[in-house]
Amino acid sequence: MAEARKDVTAKVADLLSSPLLNGVIGVVGVATPLVGWLSDSVSLHVVLAVETALLLFLVANHLWMRRVYITLRRANNKDMSDARYFDLVRGQLEQELITDFGEIADGHLQVYAGEVPRLSVLLFQALIDSGSEPKRVLAADLTTNPSLLKQRREYLAVNRRLVEAGGTIQRLFIAFAADLAREDYARSLLQLVDHHRSLGVTCGIAVRDRLRADQAIDFVVVARAAVLVEEDQGDAEYTRGRSSVYFKQIDRWTGRFESIWGHGTDAAPFVLQTYEAVARPMLNAAEWDERRVAEAVDKL
C-alpha cells in the first residue's frame, strides 16, 4: 500500500514538473484573454478567474520546483581559456555535486582535503577525453617529502594513461639545497624520478633557495585549459590540504613554469642529470659524502 502511494506521488511529481504541462498552461494563459476578446459571450470575470488560477498555479509550481530541485548557476564557457575542456570538467563536477560546485561558474573552484587528489585525477582524465590541445601537462612540485608523492597511486596511474594517449608531462621537482645534500632525501628523490620516467614523464629539478617567492609554488598546468594550485599541501592521507583550480588566464602560469624550467643546457632536466652524476654513484657505492654533494648542489 505504501509503495502504491509512493508510485502515485512520483507520478504526480513528474506530471507537475513536465515541460509539456507547463507549455500547455502557457498556451492556455495566452489563449484565454484572446478568446475573451474575440467572443462576446465570454464574461470578463471568467477570463480574470481563469488567468488568476493559472498564475497561482505557475507561482506554486515554481516554488515547489525550487524546493525539490537544486538549481546550478549557468556558467559562461566563452570566458574560459578552453571552453570544451571547461564544459567537460564542469559537467562532471555538477554531476558529482562536490563541495562549492557553484563557484565553477566563475572559472574558479576551491577544494579541500580528500577532494584534492580526486580533482587532480579528474583534470588529467578530462584532458584525455576532451581532445584539448596541446595534450601537455606542466607540473611544479614543492618536493619536501619525495616518499609522499610515490603514494599517489591513482594520480600516477592517470599520468601513465595520459602519456599512453599521446600526451606529454614535464614534472619539475623543487627542492631545498640542504635536502638535496642529504643521503636519505637523495635516495627517495631519485627513486621517485625513476618511477616517473618509467611512466614516460620528463623530469627536472630546481633549487628552491634560488627561486623567487612567486616561483616556489606547487601547481599543475593542464594544456591551455586549467591550472591546479596547491595552496596548503596535504599529508599522507590527505586529511588536510587546500587547492584552487582556475580555468582563466592559463598562459601566465605556463610562462611561470617555463621560466623555472629554463632552456638549453640550463634547463631543469640537465640540472637533474648533473645532480644524478654526483649522487647516484655515491648511493650505489654506499659512500655518501654530504660535503661533496653540497658543493655540487651549489654549482647547479
C-alpha positions in Angstrom: 0.0 0.0 0.0 2.8 2.4 0.9 4.6 1.5 -2.3 1.4 2.3 -4.3 1.2 5.7 -2.6 4.8 6.4 -3.5 4.2 5.5 -7.1 1.2 7.9 -7.2 3.2 10.6 -5.6 6.1 10.1 -8.1 3.7 10.2 -11.0 2.1 13.5 -9.7 5.6 15.0 -9.2 6.6 14.0 -12.8 3.4 15.5 -14.1 3.8 18.8 -12.3 7.4 19.1 -13.5 6.6 18.1 -17.0 7.7 20.7 -19.7 4.6 19.6 -21.7 2.2 20.5 -18.9 3.9 23.9 -18.3 3.8 24.5 -22.0 0.1 23.8 -22.2 -0.6 26.1 -19.3 1.4 28.9 -21.0 -0.6 28.4 -24.2 -3.9 28.5 -22.3 -2.8 31.6 -20.5 -2.2 33.4 -23.8 -5.3 32.0 -25.5 -7.8 32.8 -22.7 -7.8 36.6 -23.0 -7.7 36.3 -26.8 -10.8 34.1 -26.8 -12.5 36.5 -24.4 -11.7 39.5 -26.6 -13.0 37.8 -29.8 -16.1 36.3 -28.2 -18.9 38.5 -26.8 -20.4 35.5 -24.9 -17.4 35.1 -22.6 -17.6 37.1 -19.3 -14.7 39.3 -18.3 -14.9 37.8 -14.8 -14.5 34.3 -16.2 -11.4 35.4 -18.1 -9.9 37.0 -15.0 -10.7 34.0 -12.9 -9.0 31.6 -15.3 -5.9 33.9 -15.6 -5.7 34.2 -11.9 -5.9 30.4 -11.4 -3.2 29.8 -14.0 -1.0 32.5 -12.4 -1.4 31.0 -8.9 -0.6 27.5 -10.3 2.5 28.7 -12.0 3.7 30.5 -8.8 3.0 27.5 -6.7 4.7 25.1 -9.2 7.8 27.4 -9.3 8.1 27.4 -5.5 7.7 23.7 -5.4 10.3 23.1 -8.1 12.8 25.3 -6.1 12.3 23.2 -3.0 12.6 19.8 -4.9 15.4 20.5 -7.3 18.9 22.0 -7.0 19.5 25.0 -9.2 23.0 25.4 -10.6 24.3 28.7 -11.8 24.8 28.7 -15.6 28.5 29.3 -16.5 29.6 31.2 -19.5 32.3 29.0 -21.1 33.3 31.7 -23.6 35.2 33.4 -20.8 37.4 30.3 -20.2 40.7 29.6 -21.8 39.4 26.3 -23.2 35.6 26.2 -23.5 35.3 22.5 -24.4 37.6 21.3 -21.6 35.8 23.6 -19.1 32.4 22.2 -20.1 33.7 18.6 -19.6 35.0 19.3 -16.1 32.1 21.4 -15.1 29.6 18.8 -16.1 31.5 16.1 -14.1 31.6 18.3 -11.0 28.0 19.2 -11.2 27.1 15.6 -11.6 29.0 14.6 -8.5 27.9 17.7 -6.6 31.3 18.2 -4.8 31.9 21.0 -2.3 31.3 24.5 -3.6 30.3 23.4 -7.1 28.6 26.7 -7.6 32.0 28.5 -7.7 32.9 26.9 -11.0 30.6 29.3 -12.9 33.2 32.0 -12.3 36.0 29.8 -13.7 37.4 29.1 -10.2 37.0 26.2 -7.8 38.4 25.6 -4.4 38.7 22.1 -2.9 39.8 20.7 0.4 41.5 17.6 1.8 40.4 14.3 0.1 38.8 16.2 -2.8 42.2 17.5 -3.9 43.7 14.2 -5.3 40.4 13.2 -6.8 40.1 16.5 -8.7 43.7 16.1 -9.8 42.9 12.8 -11.5 39.7 14.4 -13.0 41.7 17.2 -14.6 44.1 14.7 -16.2 41.3 12.4 -17.4 39.4 15.4 -18.8 42.4 16.2 -20.9 42.5 12.7 -22.3 38.7 12.7 -23.0 38.3 16.3 -24.3 40.7 16.3 -27.2 42.1 19.7 -26.0 45.4 20.7 -27.4 48.2 20.7 -26.6 47.8 17.5 -24.7 50.5 18.6 -22.3 50.9 18.9 -18.5 53.4 21.1 -16.8 53.8 20.2 -13.1 55.9 22.0 -10.5 56.1 20.1 -7.2 57.4 21.5 -3.9 59.2 18.3 -3.1 59.7 18.3 0.7 58.9 14.6 1.0 59.5 12.6 -2.1 58.1 9.4 -0.5 54.7 11.2 -0.1 54.4 11.7 -3.9 55.1 8.0 -4.5 51.9 7.1 -2.6 49.5 9.0 -5.0 48.6 5.8 -6.9 45.6 7.0 -8.8 47.3 10.2 -9.8 50.4 8.2 -11.1 48.1 5.9 -13.0 46.3 8.7 -14.8 49.8 10.2 -15.6 50.6 6.9 -17.4 47.2 6.9 -19.2 47.8 10.5 -20.5 51.3 9.6 -21.9 49.8 6.4 -23.5 47.1 8.6 -25.1 49.9 10.6 -26.8 50.2 13.4 -24.2 53.4 14.7 -22.6 54.2 15.6 -19.0 57.0 17.8 -17.7 57.5 17.4 -13.9 59.7 19.8 -12.0 60.8 18.8 -8.5 61.6 21.9 -6.5 63.9 21.0 -3.6 65.9 22.9 -0.9 69.7 22.8 -1.4 70.1 21.3 2.2 67.7 18.5 1.4 69.5 17.6 -1.9 72.7 17.1 0.1 71.0 14.6 2.5 71.5 10.9 1.6 68.0 9.8 2.7 66.4 12.6 0.7 68.5 12.0 -2.4 67.8 8.2 -2.4 64.0 8.9 -2.1 64.0 11.6 -4.7 65.9 9.6 -7.3 63.6 6.6 -6.8 60.7 9.0 -7.4 62.4 10.3 -10.6 63.0 6.7 -11.8 59.3 5.9 -11.3 58.1 9.0 -13.2 60.5 8.3 -16.0 59.1 4.8 -16.3 55.7 6.4 -16.8 57.1 8.5 -19.7 57.4 11.7 -17.7 60.2 14.2 -18.4 61.7 15.2 -15.1 63.8 18.1 -13.9 64.9 19.7 -10.6 65.2 23.3 -9.4 66.8 24.5 -6.2 64.1 26.2 -4.2 66.6 28.5 -2.4 67.3 30.3 -5.7 63.7 30.8 -6.8 61.5 33.9 -6.2 58.5 33.6 -3.9 56.2 33.6 -6.9 58.1 30.7 -8.5 58.2 28.4 -5.4 54.6 27.3 -5.8 53.1 23.9 -6.2 51.0 24.0 -9.4 49.9 21.9 -12.4 49.1 23.4 -15.8 46.8 21.3 -17.9 47.1 22.1 -21.6 45.8 25.7 -22.0 42.7 24.9 -20.2 43.2 24.8 -16.4 45.7 25.2 -13.6 45.6 23.5 -10.2 47.4 25.5 -7.5 48.1 23.7 -4.2 47.9 26.3 -1.5 48.1 24.1 1.5 50.0 20.8 0.9 48.2 17.7 2.0 49.6 15.0 4.3 50.0 11.3 3.5 46.2 10.5 3.9 45.1 13.9 2.6 43.2 14.7 5.8 44.2 18.3 5.3 45.2 20.3 2.3 43.6 23.0 0.1 43.9 23.7 -3.6 42.3 26.0 -6.2 41.6 25.4 -9.9 41.5 28.2 -12.4 40.1 28.0 -15.9 41.1 31.5 -17.0 44.4 33.2 -17.9 46.3 29.9 -18.1 49.1 31.4 -20.2 50.6 33.3 -17.3 51.0 30.0 -15.4 52.6 28.4 -18.4 55.0 31.3 -18.6 55.8 30.9 -14.9 56.6 27.3 -15.3 58.8 27.8 -18.4 60.7 30.5 -16.6 61.7 28.0 -13.9 62.2 25.0 -16.3 64.7 27.0 -18.3 66.2 26.3 -21.8 69.2 24.7 -23.3 71.9 23.4 -21.1 70.5 25.3 -18.1 67.1 23.5 -18.4 65.8 21.6 -15.4 66.4 18.1 -17.0 70.1 18.9 -17.4 70.3 20.2 -13.9 68.9 16.9 -12.7 71.4 14.9 -14.8 74.3 16.9 -13.3 72.9 16.2 -9.8 72.5 12.5 -10.6 76.0 12.2 -12.0 77.3 13.1 -8.5 74.6 11.5 -6.3 73.9 8.1 -7.9 77.5 6.7 -7.8 77.7 7.6 -4.1 74.3 6.0 -3.4 75.2 2.9 -5.3 78.5 2.5 -3.6 77.1 3.4 -0.1 79.8 6.1 0.2 77.7 9.3 0.6 79.8 12.4 1.0 77.4 15.2 2.1 80.0 17.9 1.8 80.9 17.0 -1.7 77.3 16.7 -2.7 76.5 20.1 -1.2 79.4 21.7 -3.2 77.9 20.1 -6.4 74.4 21.4 -5.5 75.9 24.9 -5.1 77.0 24.8 -8.7 73.7 23.7 -10.1 
